[in-house]
Amino acid sequence: MPKTYLLIINEGPYGNERSYNALRLALELLKLPETAVQVFLLGDGAQCAHAAQDTPQGYYNIERMLHSVASRGTVYT
């Protein structure tokens, strides 16, 4: 029976690692068989979906990570 995971991101893309860690978890969950992942961007988390982000030095590009999750899962804004 397939499992569905819902991750709620309500933090902005940079300044802390919460959004990064949530997307990293989503990408790992998507590797499991019969697993669906849904990501809900709430409040400041909606900034993670902003196109053409200027990624600060030393940070991962949250936009690219979110695009990768969206290509295999579902993202709601």
N, CA, C, O and CB atoms as a CASP TS submission, in Angstrom:
PFRMAT TS
TARGET T0000
AUTHOR 0000-0000-0000
METHOD Language model
MODEL 1
PARENT N/A
ATOM      1  N   MET     1       0.833  -1.176   0.000  1.00  0.00           N
ATOM      2  CA  MET     1       0.000   0.000   0.000  1.00  0.00           C
ATOM      3  C   MET     1       0.887   1.252   0.000  1.00  0.00           C
ATOM      4  O   MET     1       1.775   1.369   0.845  1.00  0.00           O
ATOM      5  CB  MET     1      -0.952  -0.009   1.215  1.00  0.00           C
ATOM      6  N   PRO     2       0.661   2.197  -0.939  1.00  0.00           N
ATOM      7  CA  PRO     2       1.512   3.388  -1.023  1.00  0.00           C
ATOM      8  C   PRO     2       1.372   4.293   0.201  1.00  0.00           C
ATOM      9  O   PRO     2       0.296   4.401   0.789  1.00  0.00           O
ATOM     10  CB  PRO     2       1.178   4.175  -2.280  1.00  0.00           C
ATOM     11  N   LYS     3       2.458   4.929   0.565  1.00  0.00           N
ATOM     12  CA  LYS     3       2.463   5.880   1.673  1.00  0.00           C
ATOM     13  C   LYS     3       2.612   7.285   1.097  1.00  0.00           C
ATOM     14  O   LYS     3       3.369   7.505   0.152  1.00  0.00           O
ATOM     15  CB  LYS     3       3.610   5.563   2.693  1.00  0.00           C
ATOM     16  N   THR     4       1.883   8.226   1.679  1.00  0.00           N
ATOM     17  CA  THR     4       1.985   9.618   1.277  1.00  0.00           C
ATOM     18  C   THR     4       2.486  10.432   2.458  1.00  0.00           C
ATOM     19  O   THR     4       1.974  10.315   3.571  1.00  0.00           O
ATOM     20  CB  THR     4       0.623  10.158   0.768  1.00  0.00           C
ATOM     21  N   TYR     5       3.491  11.255   2.203  1.00  0.00           N
ATOM     22  CA  TYR     5       4.052  12.129   3.222  1.00  0.00           C
ATOM     23  C   TYR     5       3.735  13.571   2.852  1.00  0.00           C
ATOM     24  O   TYR     5       3.871  13.961   1.692  1.00  0.00           O
ATOM     25  CB  TYR     5       5.587  11.914   3.367  1.00  0.00           C
ATOM     26  N   LEU     6       3.313  14.363   3.833  1.00  0.00           N
ATOM     27  CA  LEU     6       3.046  15.780   3.637  1.00  0.00           C
ATOM     28  C   LEU     6       4.054  16.566   4.463  1.00  0.00           C
ATOM     29  O   LEU     6       4.147  16.398   5.679  1.00  0.00           O
ATOM     30  CB  LEU     6       1.578  16.146   4.035  1.00  0.00           C
ATOM     31  N   LEU     7       4.808  17.426   3.784  1.00  0.00           N
ATOM     32  CA  LEU     7       5.760  18.299   4.467  1.00  0.00           C
ATOM     33  C   LEU     7       5.271  19.734   4.324  1.00  0.00           C
ATOM     34  O   LEU     7       4.954  20.180   3.221  1.00  0.00           O
ATOM     35  CB  LEU     7       7.211  18.134   3.887  1.00  0.00           C
ATOM     36  N   ILE     8       5.210  20.454   5.434  1.00  0.00           N
ATOM     37  CA  ILE     8       4.788  21.851   5.419  1.00  0.00           C
ATOM     38  C   ILE     8       6.023  22.717   5.669  1.00  0.00           C
ATOM     39  O   ILE     8       6.695  22.590   6.693  1.00  0.00           O
ATOM     40  CB  ILE     8       3.670  22.124   6.494  1.00  0.00           C
ATOM     41  N   ILE     9       6.303  23.592   4.718  1.00  0.00           N
ATOM     42  CA  ILE     9       7.447  24.497   4.832  1.00  0.00           C
ATOM     43  C   ILE     9       6.888  25.896   5.054  1.00  0.00           C
ATOM     44  O   ILE     9       6.191  26.437   4.195  1.00  0.00           O
ATOM     45  CB  ILE     9       8.375  24.441   3.549  1.00  0.00           C
ATOM     46  N   ASN    10       7.195  26.477   6.208  1.00  0.00           N
ATOM     47  CA  ASN    10       6.719  27.829   6.487  1.00  0.00           C
ATOM     48  C   ASN    10       7.856  28.784   6.811  1.00  0.00           C
ATOM     49  O   ASN    10       7.634  29.833   7.416  1.00  0.00           O
ATOM     50  CB  ASN    10       5.735  27.805   7.631  1.00  0.00           C
ATOM     51  N   GLU    11       9.056  28.434   6.416  1.00  0.00           N
ATOM     52  CA  GLU    11      10.232  29.282   6.589  1.00  0.00           C
ATOM     53  C   GLU    11      10.739  29.713   5.223  1.00  0.00           C
ATOM     54  O   GLU    11      10.576  28.989   4.241  1.00  0.00           O
ATOM     55  CB  GLU    11      11.343  28.544   7.381  1.00  0.00           C
ATOM     56  N   GLY    12      11.346  30.874   5.155  1.00  0.00           N
ATOM     57  CA  GLY    12      11.928  31.362   3.909  1.00  0.00           C
ATOM     58  C   GLY    12      13.061  30.456   3.445  1.00  0.00           C
ATOM     59  O   GLY    12      13.524  29.598   4.196  1.00  0.00           O
ATOM     60  N   PRO    13      13.502  30.648   2.210  1.00  0.00           N
ATOM     61  CA  PRO    13      14.494  29.738   1.646  1.00  0.00           C
ATOM     62  C   PRO    13      15.895  29.852   2.249  1.00  0.00           C
ATOM     63  O   PRO    13      16.651  28.881   2.228  1.00  0.00           O
ATOM     64  CB  PRO    13      14.581  29.968   0.191  1.00  0.00           C
ATOM     65  N   TYR    14      16.249  31.010   2.777  1.00  0.00           N
ATOM     66  CA  TYR    14      17.609  31.196   3.286  1.00  0.00           C
ATOM     67  C   TYR    14      17.570  31.856   4.660  1.00  0.00           C
ATOM     68  O   TYR    14      16.562  32.455   5.036  1.00  0.00           O
ATOM     69  CB  TYR    14      18.451  32.045   2.305  1.00  0.00           C
ATOM     70  N   GLY    15      18.650  31.747   5.398  1.00  0.00           N
ATOM     71  CA  GLY    15      18.712  32.315   6.744  1.00  0.00           C
ATOM     72  C   GLY    15      18.761  31.237   7.811  1.00  0.00           C
ATOM     73  O   GLY    15      19.319  31.445   8.889  1.00  0.00           O
ATOM     74  N   ASN    16      18.178  30.089   7.514  1.00  0.00           N
ATOM     75  CA  ASN    16      18.285  28.919   8.384  1.00  0.00           C
ATOM     76  C   ASN    16      18.202  27.687   7.476  1.00  0.00           C
ATOM     77  O   ASN    16      18.049  27.817   6.261  1.00  0.00           O
ATOM     78  CB  ASN    16      17.146  28.906   9.503  1.00  0.00           C
ATOM     79  N   GLU    17      18.300  26.527   8.053  1.00  0.00           N
ATOM     80  CA  GLU    17      18.336  25.302   7.244  1.00  0.00           C
ATOM     81  C   GLU    17      17.033  24.532   7.232  1.00  0.00           C
ATOM     82  O   GLU    17      16.998  23.412   6.723  1.00  0.00           O
ATOM     83  CB  GLU    17      19.415  24.409   7.738  1.00  0.00           C
ATOM     84  N   ARG    18      15.964  25.086   7.771  1.00  0.00           N
ATOM     85  CA  ARG    18      14.713  24.337   7.864  1.00  0.00           C
ATOM     86  C   ARG    18      14.138  23.980   6.503  1.00  0.00           C
ATOM     87  O   ARG    18      13.745  22.834   6.283  1.00  0.00           O
ATOM     88  CB  ARG    18      13.699  25.128   8.643  1.00  0.00           C
ATOM     89  N   SER    19      14.083  24.931   5.591  1.00  0.00           N
ATOM     90  CA  SER    19      13.546  24.657   4.250  1.00  0.00           C
ATOM     91  C   SER    19      14.432  23.667   3.516  1.00  0.00           C
ATOM     92  O   SER    19      13.941  22.738   2.876  1.00  0.00           O
ATOM     93  CB  SER    19      13.418  25.959   3.434  1.00  0.00           C
ATOM     94  N   TYR    20      15.734  23.869   3.610  1.00  0.00           N
ATOM     95  CA  TYR    20      16.689  22.960   2.973  1.00  0.00           C
ATOM     96  C   TYR    20      16.517  21.544   3.501  1.00  0.00           C
ATOM     97  O   TYR    20      16.475  20.595   2.719  1.00  0.00           O
ATOM     98  CB  TYR    20      18.129  23.438   3.204  1.00  0.00           C
ATOM     99  N   ASN    21      16.417  21.390   4.823  1.00  0.00           N
ATOM    100  CA  ASN    21      16.282  20.055   5.409  1.00  0.00           C
ATOM    101  C   ASN    21      14.963  19.403   5.019  1.00  0.00           C
ATOM    102  O   ASN    21      14.922  18.195   4.787  1.00  0.00           O
ATOM    103  CB  ASN    21      16.392  20.129   6.926  1.00  0.00           C
ATOM    104  N   ALA    22      13.888  20.177   4.943  1.00  0.00           N
ATOM    105  CA  ALA    22      12.595  19.621   4.531  1.00  0.00           C
ATOM    106  C   ALA    22      12.663  19.118   3.090  1.00  0.00           C
ATOM    107  O   ALA    22      12.150  18.042   2.781  1.00  0.00           O
ATOM    108  CB  ALA    22      11.477  20.681   4.674  1.00  0.00           C
ATOM    109  N   LEU    23      13.292  19.887   2.215  1.00  0.00           N
ATOM    110  CA  LEU    23      13.394  19.461   0.813  1.00  0.00           C
ATOM    111  C   LEU    23      14.360  18.290   0.660  1.00  0.00           C
ATOM    112  O   LEU    23      14.154  17.416  -0.182  1.00  0.00           O
ATOM    113  CB  LEU    23      13.848  20.632  -0.071  1.00  0.00           C
ATOM    114  N   ARG    24      15.395  18.274   1.459  1.00  0.00           N
ATOM    115  CA  ARG    24      16.322  17.142   1.426  1.00  0.00           C
ATOM    116  C   ARG    24      15.609  15.865   1.865  1.00  0.00           C
ATOM    117  O   ARG    24      15.819  14.805   1.275  1.00  0.00           O
ATOM    118  CB  ARG    24      17.548  17.412   2.331  1.00  0.00           C
ATOM    119  N   LEU    25      14.769  15.959   2.894  1.00  0.00           N
ATOM    120  CA  LEU    25      13.977  14.819   3.340  1.00  0.00           C
ATOM    121  C   LEU    25      13.003  14.391   2.244  1.00  0.00           C
ATOM    122  O   LEU    25      12.852  13.198   1.982  1.00  0.00           O
ATOM    123  CB  LEU    25      13.214  15.161   4.635  1.00  0.00           C
ATOM    124  N   ALA    26      12.349  15.348   1.609  1.00  0.00           N
ATOM    125  CA  ALA    26      11.405  15.031   0.530  1.00  0.00           C
ATOM    126  C   ALA    26      12.105  14.279  -0.599  1.00  0.00           C
ATOM    127  O   ALA    26      11.568  13.299  -1.117  1.00  0.00           O
ATOM    128  CB  ALA    26      10.755  16.319  -0.016  1.00  0.00           C
ATOM    129  N   LEU    27      13.290  14.726  -0.980  1.00  0.00           N
ATOM    130  CA  LEU    27      14.023  14.061  -2.070  1.00  0.00           C
ATOM    131  C   LEU    27      14.409  12.637  -1.694  1.00  0.00           C
ATOM    132  O   LEU    27      14.375  11.742  -2.539  1.00  0.00           O
ATOM    133  CB  LEU    27      15.280  14.859  -2.433  1.00  0.00           C
ATOM    134  N   GLU    28      14.773  12.421  -0.444  1.00  0.00           N
ATOM    135  CA  GLU    28      15.116  11.061   0.003  1.00  0.00           C
ATOM    136  C   GLU    28      13.878  10.176   0.056  1.00  0.00           C
ATOM    137  O   GLU    28      13.942   9.009  -0.331  1.00  0.00           O
ATOM    138  CB  GLU    28      15.790  11.101   1.387  1.00  0.00           C
ATOM    139  N   LEU    29      12.757  10.705   0.526  1.00  0.00           N
ATOM    140  CA  LEU    29      11.519   9.925   0.573  1.00  0.00           C
ATOM    141  C   LEU    29      11.061   9.519  -0.819  1.00  0.00           C
ATOM    142  O   LEU    29      10.520   8.429  -1.004  1.00  0.00           O
ATOM    143  CB  LEU    29      10.418  10.720   1.268  1.00  0.00           C
ATOM    144  N   LEU    30      11.276  10.391  -1.798  1.00  0.00           N
ATOM    145  CA  LEU    30      10.863  10.079  -3.168  1.00  0.00           C
ATOM    146  C   LEU    30      11.653   8.917  -3.775  1.00  0.00           C
ATOM    147  O   LEU    30      11.235   8.342  -4.780  1.00  0.00           O
ATOM    148  CB  LEU    30      11.020  11.306  -4.041  1.00  0.00           C
ATOM    149  N   LYS    31      12.774   8.575  -3.176  1.00  0.00           N
ATOM    150  CA  LYS    31      13.567   7.440  -3.658  1.00  0.00           C
ATOM    151  C   LYS    31      12.971   6.098  -3.220  1.00  0.00           C
ATOM    152  O   LYS    31      13.306   5.056  -3.782  1.00  0.00           O
ATOM    153  CB  LYS    31      15.007   7.556  -3.153  1.00  0.00           C
ATOM    154  N   LEU    32      12.098   6.125  -2.227  1.00  0.00           N
ATOM    155  CA  LEU    32      11.499   4.891  -1.722  1.00  0.00           C
ATOM    156  C   LEU    32      10.401   4.411  -2.657  1.00  0.00           C
ATOM    157  O   LEU    32       9.671   5.223  -3.225  1.00  0.00           O
ATOM    158  CB  LEU    32      10.939   5.099  -0.307  1.00  0.00           C
ATOM    159  N   PRO    33      10.275   3.088  -2.823  1.00  0.00           N
ATOM    160  CA  PRO    33       9.208   2.576  -3.681  1.00  0.00           C
ATOM    161  C   PRO    33       7.829   2.833  -3.063  1.00  0.00           C
ATOM    162  O   PRO    33       7.669   2.836  -1.843  1.00  0.00           O
ATOM    163  CB  PRO    33       9.403   1.074  -3.931  1.00  0.00           C
ATOM    164  N   GLU    34       6.855   3.044  -3.921  1.00  0.00           N
ATOM    165  CA  GLU    34       5.462   3.252  -3.508  1.00  0.00           C
ATOM    166  C   GLU    34       5.311   4.364  -2.476  1.00  0.00           C
ATOM    167  O   GLU    34       4.585   4.224  -1.492  1.00  0.00           O
ATOM    168  CB  GLU    34       4.896   1.967  -2.947  1.00  0.00           C
ATOM    169  N   THR    35       6.006   5.467  -2.717  1.00  0.00           N
ATOM    170  CA  THR    35       5.955   6.607  -1.811  1.00  0.00           C
ATOM    171  C   THR    35       5.596   7.855  -2.599  1.00  0.00           C
ATOM    172  O   THR    35       6.151   8.108  -3.668  1.00  0.00           O
ATOM    173  CB  THR    35       7.303   6.793  -1.071  1.00  0.00           C
ATOM    174  N   ALA    36       4.657   8.636  -2.059  1.00  0.00           N
ATOM    175  CA  ALA    36       4.286   9.918  -2.648  1.00  0.00           C
ATOM    176  C   ALA    36       4.631  11.010  -1.639  1.00  0.00           C
ATOM    177  O   ALA    36       4.498  10.821  -0.430  1.00  0.00           O
ATOM    178  CB  ALA    36       2.759   9.956  -3.034  1.00  0.00           C
ATOM    179  N   VAL    37       5.073  12.149  -2.154  1.00  0.00           N
ATOM    180  CA  VAL    37       5.436  13.273  -1.301  1.00  0.00           C
ATOM    181  C   VAL    37       4.680  14.509  -1.753  1.00  0.00           C
ATOM    182  O   VAL    37       4.642  14.837  -2.939  1.00  0.00           O
ATOM    183  CB  VAL    37       6.963  13.524  -1.329  1.00  0.00           C
ATOM    184  N   GLN    38       4.081  15.184  -0.790  1.00  0.00           N
ATOM    185  CA  GLN    38       3.412  16.455  -1.038  1.00  0.00           C
ATOM    186  C   GLN    38       4.092  17.512  -0.178  1.00  0.00           C
ATOM    187  O   GLN    38       4.347  17.290   1.006  1.00  0.00           O
ATOM    188  CB  GLN    38       1.873  16.369  -0.729  1.00  0.00           C
ATOM    189  N   VAL    39       4.385  18.663  -0.779  1.00  0.00           N
ATOM    190  CA  VAL    39       4.999  19.769  -0.050  1.00  0.00           C
ATOM    191  C   VAL    39       4.053  20.953  -0.122  1.00  0.00           C
ATOM    192  O   VAL    39       3.623  21.354  -1.204  1.00  0.00           O
ATOM    193  CB  VAL    39       6.408  20.133  -0.631  1.00  0.00           C
ATOM    194  N   PHE    40       3.734  21.505   1.032  1.00  0.00           N
ATOM    195  CA  PHE    40       2.854  22.663   1.119  1.00  0.00           C
ATOM    196  C   PHE    40       3.686  23.841   1.580  1.00  0.00           C
ATOM    197  O   PHE    40       4.273  23.805   2.661  1.00  0.00           O
ATOM    198  CB  PHE    40       1.653  22.406   2.084  1.00  0.00           C
ATOM    199  N   LEU    41       3.743  24.895   0.761  1.00  0.00           N
ATOM    200  CA  LEU    41       4.504  26.098   1.094  1.00  0.00           C
ATOM    201  C   LEU    41       3.559  27.109   1.730  1.00  0.00           C
ATOM    202  O   LEU    41       2.609  27.569   1.096  1.00  0.00           O
ATOM    203  CB  LEU    41       5.197  26.701  -0.172  1.00  0.00           C
ATOM    204  N   LEU    42       3.824  27.447   2.977  1.00  0.00           N
ATOM    205  CA  LEU    42       2.928  28.290   3.763  1.00  0.00           C
ATOM    206  C   LEU    42       3.686  29.528   4.232  1.00  0.00           C
ATOM    207  O   LEU    42       4.842  29.419   4.641  1.00  0.00           O
ATOM    208  CB  LEU    42       2.347  27.507   4.975  1.00  0.00           C
ATOM    209  N   GLY    43       3.064  30.693   4.183  1.00  0.00           N
ATOM    210  CA  GLY    43       3.684  31.929   4.680  1.00  0.00           C
ATOM    211  C   GLY    43       4.986  32.225   3.966  1.00  0.00           C
ATOM    212  O   GLY    43       5.026  32.264   2.736  1.00  0.00           O
ATOM    213  N   ASP    44       6.062  32.436   4.731  1.00  0.00           N
ATOM    214  CA  ASP    44       7.372  32.737   4.152  1.00  0.00           C
ATOM    215  C   ASP    44       7.906  31.589   3.296  1.00  0.00           C
ATOM    216  O   ASP    44       8.774  31.797   2.448  1.00  0.00           O
ATOM    217  CB  ASP    44       8.364  33.055   5.255  1.00  0.00           C
ATOM    218  N   GLY    45       7.394  30.393   3.516  1.00  0.00           N
ATOM    219  CA  GLY    45       7.817  29.243   2.724  1.00  0.00           C
ATOM    220  C   GLY    45       7.491  29.383   1.251  1.00  0.00           C
ATOM    221  O   GLY    45       8.134  28.750   0.413  1.00  0.00           O
ATOM    222  N   ALA    46       6.491  30.209   0.918  1.00  0.00           N
ATOM    223  CA  ALA    46       6.137  30.426  -0.490  1.00  0.00           C
ATOM    224  C   ALA    46       7.290  31.074  -1.258  1.00  0.00           C
ATOM    225  O   ALA    46       7.360  30.954  -2.481  1.00  0.00           O
ATOM    226  CB  ALA    46       4.877  31.303  -0.596  1.00  0.00           C
ATOM    227  N   GLN    47       8.190  31.755  -0.556  1.00  0.00           N
ATOM    228  CA  GLN    47       9.354  32.357  -1.210  1.00  0.00           C
ATOM    229  C   GLN    47      10.296  31.297  -1.786  1.00  0.00           C
ATOM    230  O   GLN    47      11.119  31.604  -2.648  1.00  0.00           O
ATOM    231  CB  GLN    47      10.112  33.239  -0.222  1.00  0.00           C
ATOM    232  N   CYS    48      10.179  30.067  -1.318  1.00  0.00           N
ATOM    233  CA  CYS    48      11.017  28.986  -1.845  1.00  0.00           C
ATOM    234  C   CYS    48      10.719  28.725  -3.316  1.00  0.00           C
ATOM    235  O   CYS    48      11.579  28.230  -4.045  1.00  0.00           O
ATOM    236  CB  CYS    48      10.807  27.704  -1.034  1.00  0.00           C
ATOM    237  N   ALA    49       9.505  29.054  -3.756  1.00  0.00           N
ATOM    238  CA  ALA    49       9.101  28.810  -5.145  1.00  0.00           C
ATOM    239  C   ALA    49       9.426  29.985  -6.054  1.00  0.00           C
ATOM    240  O   ALA    49       9.126  29.938  -7.247  1.00  0.00           O
ATOM    241  CB  ALA    49       7.614  28.513  -5.212  1.00  0.00           C
ATOM    242  N   HIS    50      10.030  31.032  -5.520  1.00  0.00           N
ATOM    243  CA  HIS    50      10.360  32.213  -6.312  1.00  0.00           C
ATOM    244  C   HIS    50      11.387  31.855  -7.382  1.00  0.00           C
ATOM    245  O   HIS    50      12.433  31.280  -7.078  1.00  0.00           O
ATOM    246  CB  HIS    50      10.893  33.346  -5.407  1.00  0.00           C
ATOM    247  N   ALA    51      11.087  32.196  -8.635  1.00  0.00           N
ATOM    248  CA  ALA    51      11.986  31.874  -9.757  1.00  0.00           C
ATOM    249  C   ALA    51      13.203  32.802  -9.753  1.00  0.00           C
ATOM    250  O   ALA    51      13.133  33.939  -9.286  1.00  0.00           O
ATOM    251  CB  ALA    51      11.232  31.988 -11.111  1.00  0.00           C
ATOM    252  N   ALA    52      14.298  32.303 -10.272  1.00  0.00           N
ATOM    253  CA  ALA    52      15.552  33.062 -10.443  1.00  0.00           C
ATOM    254  C   ALA    52      16.053  33.620  -9.112  1.00  0.00           C
ATOM    255  O   ALA    52      16.356  34.808  -9.003  1.00  0.00           O
ATOM    256  CB  ALA    52      15.348  34.214 -11.445  1.00  0.00           C
ATOM    257  N   GLN    53      16.137  32.769  -8.121  1.00  0.00           N
ATOM    258  CA  GLN    53      16.622  33.187  -6.809  1.00  0.00           C
ATOM    259  C   GLN    53      18.101  33.542  -6.864  1.00  0.00           C
ATOM    260  O   GLN    53      18.873  32.920  -7.594  1.00  0.00           O
ATOM    261  CB  GLN    53      16.382  32.086  -5.773  1.00  0.00           C
ATOM    262  N   ASP    54      18.478  34.527  -6.100  1.00  0.00           N
ATOM    263  CA  ASP    54      19.887  34.875  -5.933  1.00  0.00           C
ATOM    264  C   ASP    54      20.378  34.117  -4.704  1.00  0.00           C
ATOM    265  O   ASP    54      20.181  34.555  -3.571  1.00  0.00           O
ATOM    266  CB  ASP    54      20.099  36.444  -5.780  1.00  0.00           C
ATOM    267  N   THR    55      21.012  32.990  -4.939  1.00  0.00           N
ATOM    268  CA  THR    55      21.431  32.112  -3.848  1.00  0.00           C
ATOM    269  C   THR    55      22.659  32.684  -3.144  1.00  0.00           C
ATOM    270  O   THR    55      23.680  32.923  -3.788  1.00  0.00           O
ATOM    271  CB  THR    55      21.730  30.696  -4.378  1.00  0.00           C
ATOM    272  N   PRO    56      22.576  32.907  -1.832  1.00  0.00           N
ATOM    273  CA  PRO    56      23.743  33.395  -1.100  1.00  0.00           C
ATOM    274  C   PRO    56      24.890  32.382  -1.163  1.00  0.00           C
ATOM    275  O   PRO    56      24.663  31.176  -1.258  1.00  0.00           O
ATOM    276  CB  PRO    56      23.372  33.688   0.364  1.00  0.00           C
ATOM    277  N   GLN    57      26.107  32.887  -1.109  1.00  0.00           N
ATOM    278  CA  GLN    57      27.273  32.013  -1.153  1.00  0.00           C
ATOM    279  C   GLN    57      27.240  31.047   0.028  1.00  0.00           C
ATOM    280  O   GLN    57      26.998  31.444   1.168  1.00  0.00           O
ATOM    281  CB  GLN    57      28.580  32.841  -1.145  1.00  0.00           C
ATOM    282  N   GLY    58      27.486  29.779  -0.266  1.00  0.00           N
ATOM    283  CA  GLY    58      27.515  28.753   0.763  1.00  0.00           C
ATOM    284  C   GLY    58      26.184  28.059   0.997  1.00  0.00           C
ATOM    285  O   GLY    58      26.099  27.162   1.836  1.00  0.00           O
ATOM    286  N   TYR    59      25.136  28.457   0.268  1.00  0.00           N
ATOM    287  CA  TYR    59      23.826  27.843   0.412  1.00  0.00           C
ATOM    288  C   TYR    59      23.481  27.020  -0.825  1.00  0.00           C
ATOM    289  O   TYR    59      23.979  27.293  -1.918  1.00  0.00           O
ATOM    290  CB  TYR    59      22.757  28.912   0.659  1.00  0.00           C
ATOM    291  N   TYR    60      22.634  26.020  -0.650  1.00  0.00           N
ATOM    292  CA  TYR    60      22.094  25.272  -1.783  1.00  0.00           C
ATOM    293  C   TYR    60      20.976  26.084  -2.414  1.00  0.00           C
ATOM    294  O   TYR    60      20.328  26.881  -1.736  1.00  0.00           O
ATOM    295  CB  TYR    60      21.580  23.869  -1.341  1.00  0.00           C
ATOM    296  N   ASN    61      20.746  25.890  -3.699  1.00  0.00           N
ATOM    297  CA  ASN    61      19.689  26.606  -4.399  1.00  0.00           C
ATOM    298  C   ASN    61      18.358  25.918  -4.102  1.00  0.00           C
ATOM    299  O   ASN    61      18.085  24.834  -4.617  1.00  0.00           O
ATOM    300  CB  ASN    61      19.964  26.658  -5.936  1.00  0.00           C
ATOM    301  N   ILE    62      17.537  26.550  -3.275  1.00  0.00           N
ATOM    302  CA  ILE    62      16.265  25.986  -2.853  1.00  0.00           C
ATOM    303  C   ILE    62      15.313  25.864  -4.034  1.00  0.00           C
ATOM    304  O   ILE    62      14.529  24.917  -4.101  1.00  0.00           O
ATOM    305  CB  ILE    62      15.638  26.841  -1.752  1.00  0.00           C
ATOM    306  N   GLU    63      15.371  26.803  -4.959  1.00  0.00           N
ATOM    307  CA  GLU    63      14.504  26.758  -6.140  1.00  0.00           C
ATOM    308  C   GLU    63      14.732  25.469  -6.928  1.00  0.00           C
ATOM    309  O   GLU    63      13.774  24.812  -7.333  1.00  0.00           O
ATOM    310  CB  GLU    63      14.753  27.984  -7.043  1.00  0.00           C
ATOM    311  N   ARG    64      15.987  25.109  -7.144  1.00  0.00           N
ATOM    312  CA  ARG    64      16.301  23.876  -7.891  1.00  0.00           C
ATOM    313  C   ARG    64      15.845  22.637  -7.126  1.00  0.00           C
ATOM    314  O   ARG    64      15.318  21.694  -7.717  1.00  0.00           O
ATOM    315  CB  ARG    64      17.815  23.786  -8.172  1.00  0.00           C
ATOM    316  N   MET    65      16.048  22.645  -5.824  1.00  0.00           N
ATOM    317  CA  MET    65      15.620  21.498  -5.018  1.00  0.00           C
ATOM    318  C   MET    65      14.102  21.339  -5.076  1.00  0.00           C
ATOM    319  O   MET    65      13.594  20.226  -5.206  1.00  0.00           O
ATOM    320  CB  MET    65      16.085  21.661  -3.555  1.00  0.00           C
ATOM    321  N   LEU    66      13.382  22.457  -4.979  1.00  0.00           N
ATOM    322  CA  LEU    66      11.925  22.413  -5.027  1.00  0.00           C
ATOM    323  C   LEU    66      11.438  21.943  -6.399  1.00  0.00           C
ATOM    324  O   LEU    66      10.464  21.197  -6.498  1.00  0.00           O
ATOM    325  CB  LEU    66      11.339  23.793  -4.700  1.00  0.00           C
ATOM    326  N   HIS    67      12.115  22.378  -7.438  1.00  0.00           N
ATOM    327  CA  HIS    67      11.753  21.935  -8.796  1.00  0.00           C
ATOM    328  C   HIS    67      11.936  20.427  -8.922  1.00  0.00           C
ATOM    329  O   HIS    67      11.116  19.753  -9.546  1.00  0.00           O
ATOM    330  CB  HIS    67      12.609  22.671  -9.864  1.00  0.00           C
ATOM    331  N   SER    68      12.991  19.899  -8.343  1.00  0.00           N
ATOM    332  CA  SER    68      13.235  18.457  -8.384  1.00  0.00           C
ATOM    333  C   SER    68      12.143  17.693  -7.631  1.00  0.00           C
ATOM    334  O   SER    68      11.696  16.638  -8.082  1.00  0.00           O
ATOM    335  CB  SER    68      14.615  18.132  -7.789  1.00  0.00           C
ATOM    336  N   VAL    69      11.723  18.220  -6.498  1.00  0.00           N
ATOM    337  CA  VAL    69      10.636  17.581  -5.745  1.00  0.00           C
ATOM    338  C   VAL    69       9.345  17.649  -6.554  1.00  0.00           C
ATOM    339  O   VAL    69       8.614  16.662  -6.641  1.00  0.00           O
ATOM    340  CB  VAL    69      10.444  18.261  -4.356  1.00  0.00           C
ATOM    341  N   ALA    70       9.064  18.803  -7.145  1.00  0.00           N
ATOM    342  CA  ALA    70       7.827  18.993  -7.912  1.00  0.00           C
ATOM    343  C   ALA    70       7.765  18.086  -9.132  1.00  0.00           C
ATOM    344  O   ALA    70       6.677  17.681  -9.541  1.00  0.00           O
ATOM    345  CB  ALA    70       7.697  20.443  -8.349  1.00  0.00           C
ATOM    346  N   SER    71       8.906  17.762  -9.716  1.00  0.00           N
ATOM    347  CA  SER    71       8.909  16.906 -10.903  1.00  0.00           C
ATOM    348  C   SER    71       8.534  15.463 -10.565  1.00  0.00           C
ATOM    349  O   SER    71       8.118  14.711 -11.446  1.00  0.00           O
ATOM    350  CB  SER    71      10.280  16.940 -11.570  1.00  0.00           C
ATOM    351  N   ARG    72       8.679  15.067  -9.284  1.00  0.00           N
ATOM    352  CA  ARG    72       8.361  13.696  -8.869  1.00  0.00           C
ATOM    353  C   ARG    72       7.277  13.620  -7.818  1.00  0.00           C
ATOM    354  O   ARG    72       6.768  12.539  -7.522  1.00  0.00           O
ATOM    355  CB  ARG    72       9.588  13.026  -8.350  1.00  0.00           C
ATOM    356  N   GLY    73       6.918  14.759  -7.253  1.00  0.00           N
ATOM    357  CA  GLY    73       5.892  14.803  -6.209  1.00  0.00           C
ATOM    358  C   GLY    73       4.929  15.923  -6.500  1.00  0.00           C
ATOM    359  O   GLY    73       4.724  16.288  -7.658  1.00  0.00           O
ATOM    360  N   THR    74       4.329  16.479  -5.452  1.00  0.00           N
ATOM    361  CA  THR    74       3.355  17.551  -5.593  1.00  0.00           C
ATOM    362  C   THR    74       3.752  18.697  -4.692  1.00  0.00           C
ATOM    363  O   THR    74       4.127  18.489  -3.538  1.00  0.00           O
ATOM    364  CB  THR    74       1.929  17.060  -5.262  1.00  0.00           C
ATOM    365  N   VAL    75       3.668  19.925  -5.224  1.00  0.00           N
ATOM    366  CA  VAL    75       3.981  21.119  -4.437  1.00  0.00           C
ATOM    367  C   VAL    75       2.780  22.051  -4.506  1.00  0.00           C
ATOM    368  O   VAL    75       2.278  22.361  -5.586  1.00  0.00           O
ATOM    369  CB  VAL    75       5.283  21.831  -4.957  1.00  0.00           C
ATOM    370  N   TYR    76       2.328  22.494  -3.331  1.00  0.00           N
ATOM    371  CA  TYR    76       1.216  23.437  -3.236  1.00  0.00           C
ATOM    372  C   TYR    76       1.739  24.760  -2.678  1.00  0.00           C
ATOM    373  O   TYR    76       2.529  24.780  -1.734  1.00  0.00           O
ATOM    374  CB  TYR    76       0.068  22.867  -2.340  1.00  0.00           C
ATOM    375  N   THR    77       1.285  25.864  -3.277  1.00  0.00           N
ATOM    376  CA  THR    77       1.654  27.185  -2.750  1.00  0.00           C
ATOM    377  C   THR    77       0.429  27.942  -2.317  1.00  0.00           C
ATOM    378  O   THR    77       0.537  29.074  -1.847  1.00  0.00           O
ATOM    379  CB  THR    77       2.424  27.994  -3.789  1.00  0.00           C
TER
END
